[in-house]
Amino acid sequence: MAAVLDTVRDIAHAHRDVPGGLLPALHAVQDALGHVPDEAVPLLASTFNLSRAEVHGVLTFYAHFRREPAGRTVVQVCRAEACQACGADALLAHAERFLGCASHATRADGAVTLEPVYCLGLCASSPAIAIDGSPHARVTPEKFDRLLAATRGAT
């Protein structure tokens, strides 16, 4: 725990004089730790002269930030309008069944986290997903199954 707080402290101090530095600090904490632990909130609040409620509000407002560690594989299914028009809702339902995991959740074995996201930038080739940050376009349920089968430990 001390190492985690040292990491958060170093990141917060590196961003404390940057206007609007809380957001870059939250991104950096998540990049370093894989999530923003609850223990980081008081330290960030103190460093940025904010209340804990303000930091918590920013942390929970943006869906990008995780408060718990993600699974070993992160699967994101685009839910933006173009993808929805091309079958993303059915694809997300398929992903939940295939992975055995609800949206916004990590499977009990820690192998995979399933996250709905809003726009992966592949609107012209919807529906789209990303697996550990690598985008995939025109994803059908069959293609989804093949992509995940090729991802070690996600199935």
C-alpha positions as CSV (number, residue, x, y, z in Angstrom):
1,M,0.0,0.0,0.0
2,A,2.9,2.4,0.8
3,A,4.3,1.9,-2.7
4,V,0.9,2.7,-4.2
5,L,0.6,5.9,-2.2
6,D,4.2,6.8,-3.1
7,T,3.3,6.4,-6.8
8,V,0.2,8.6,-6.4
9,R,2.1,11.2,-4.5
10,D,4.8,11.4,-7.1
11,I,2.3,11.7,-9.9
12,A,0.2,14.3,-8.0
13,H,3.2,16.4,-7.3
14,A,4.3,16.3,-10.9
15,H,0.9,17.7,-11.9
16,R,0.0,20.1,-9.0
17,D,1.2,23.3,-10.8
18,V,-0.5,22.4,-14.1
19,P,-3.8,24.2,-14.6
20,G,-6.5,21.6,-14.5
21,G,-3.8,19.1,-13.4
22,L,-6.3,16.7,-11.6
23,L,-7.4,15.1,-14.9
24,P,-3.9,14.4,-16.2
25,A,-2.9,13.2,-12.7
26,L,-5.9,10.8,-12.7
27,H,-4.9,9.5,-16.1
28,A,-1.3,9.0,-15.0
29,V,-2.4,7.2,-11.8
30,Q,-4.5,4.8,-13.9
31,D,-1.8,4.3,-16.4
32,A,0.7,3.5,-13.6
33,L,-1.6,1.3,-11.4
34,G,-4.3,0.1,-13.8
35,H,-6.9,1.9,-11.7
36,V,-7.4,4.8,-9.3
37,P,-7.6,3.3,-5.9
38,D,-9.9,4.9,-3.3
39,E,-6.9,5.5,-1.1
40,A,-5.6,8.0,-3.7
41,V,-8.6,10.3,-3.3
42,P,-7.5,12.1,-0.1
43,L,-3.9,12.5,-1.3
44,L,-5.1,13.9,-4.6
45,A,-7.6,16.2,-2.9
46,S,-4.9,17.6,-0.6
47,T,-2.3,18.1,-3.4
48,F,-4.8,19.9,-5.6
49,N,-6.4,21.8,-2.7
50,L,-9.8,20.2,-3.5
51,S,-12.3,18.4,-1.3
52,R,-12.4,14.6,-1.4
53,A,-16.0,15.0,-2.8
54,E,-14.7,17.1,-5.7
55,V,-12.0,14.5,-6.6
56,H,-14.5,11.7,-6.2
57,G,-16.9,13.6,-8.4
58,V,-14.4,13.8,-11.2
59,L,-13.3,10.2,-10.8
60,T,-16.9,8.9,-11.0
61,F,-18.1,11.3,-13.7
62,Y,-15.7,10.0,-16.4
63,A,-16.4,6.4,-17.3
64,H,-12.8,5.9,-18.4
65,F,-11.5,5.8,-14.8
66,R,-11.6,2.5,-13.0
67,R,-11.7,2.3,-9.2
68,E,-10.9,-1.4,-9.2
69,P,-8.2,-3.2,-11.1
70,A,-9.2,-4.4,-14.5
71,G,-9.0,-8.0,-15.7
72,R,-5.9,-9.3,-17.5
73,T,-7.8,-8.6,-20.8
74,V,-10.0,-5.5,-21.3
75,V,-12.7,-5.8,-23.9
76,Q,-14.4,-2.6,-24.9
77,V,-17.6,-2.6,-27.0
78,C,-18.5,0.7,-28.7
79,R,-22.0,1.9,-27.8
80,A,-22.0,5.1,-29.8
81,E,-24.8,5.8,-32.3
82,A,-23.1,4.5,-35.4
83,C,-22.2,1.2,-33.7
84,Q,-25.7,0.9,-32.2
85,A,-27.2,1.3,-35.6
86,C,-25.1,-1.5,-36.9
87,G,-25.8,-4.0,-34.1
88,A,-23.6,-3.1,-31.1
89,D,-26.4,-3.8,-28.6
90,A,-26.7,-7.4,-29.8
91,L,-22.9,-7.6,-29.9
92,L,-22.6,-6.5,-26.3
93,A,-25.3,-9.0,-25.2
94,H,-23.3,-11.7,-27.1
95,A,-20.0,-10.5,-25.4
96,E,-21.7,-10.8,-22.0
97,R,-22.8,-14.4,-22.7
98,F,-19.5,-15.4,-24.3
99,L,-17.3,-13.9,-21.6
100,G,-19.6,-14.8,-18.7
101,C,-19.3,-11.3,-17.4
102,A,-21.7,-8.3,-17.2
103,S,-20.9,-4.9,-18.7
104,H,-18.9,-2.7,-16.4
105,A,-17.6,-5.8,-14.6
106,T,-14.6,-8.1,-14.3
107,R,-15.2,-11.8,-14.5
108,A,-14.7,-13.6,-11.1
109,D,-11.5,-15.3,-12.3
110,G,-10.0,-11.9,-13.1
111,A,-9.4,-12.9,-16.7
112,V,-11.5,-10.3,-18.5
113,T,-13.2,-6.9,-17.9
114,L,-16.0,-5.9,-20.2
115,E,-16.6,-2.2,-20.7
116,P,-19.1,-0.4,-22.9
117,V,-17.4,2.7,-24.4
118,Y,-18.7,5.6,-26.4
119,C,-16.8,5.9,-29.7
120,L,-13.7,4.1,-30.7
121,G,-13.4,6.2,-33.8
122,L,-14.4,3.4,-36.3
123,C,-17.8,4.8,-37.1
124,A,-17.6,4.0,-40.8
125,S,-16.9,0.3,-40.0
126,S,-19.2,-0.4,-37.2
127,P,-19.7,-2.2,-34.9
128,A,-16.4,-1.9,-33.2
129,I,-14.6,-3.3,-30.2
130,A,-11.1,-2.9,-28.7
131,I,-9.2,-5.7,-27.0
132,D,-6.5,-4.3,-24.7
133,G,-6.6,-1.1,-26.7
134,S,-6.3,-2.7,-30.2
135,P,-9.3,-1.7,-32.3
136,H,-11.3,-4.2,-34.4
137,A,-14.0,-3.1,-36.9
138,R,-17.1,-4.8,-38.4
139,V,-17.3,-7.2,-35.6
140,T,-19.9,-9.9,-35.8
141,P,-20.6,-12.3,-32.9
142,E,-18.6,-14.9,-34.9
143,K,-15.6,-12.5,-35.4
144,F,-15.9,-11.6,-31.7
145,D,-15.5,-15.2,-30.7
146,R,-12.5,-15.7,-33.0
147,L,-10.8,-12.6,-31.7
148,L,-11.3,-13.5,-28.1
149,A,-10.2,-17.1,-28.7
150,A,-7.0,-15.8,-30.0
151,T,-6.5,-13.7,-26.8
152,R,-4.7,-15.8,-24.3
153,G,-6.6,-16.2,-21.0
154,A,-9.7,-14.2,-21.9
155,T,-11.9,-17.2,-22.6
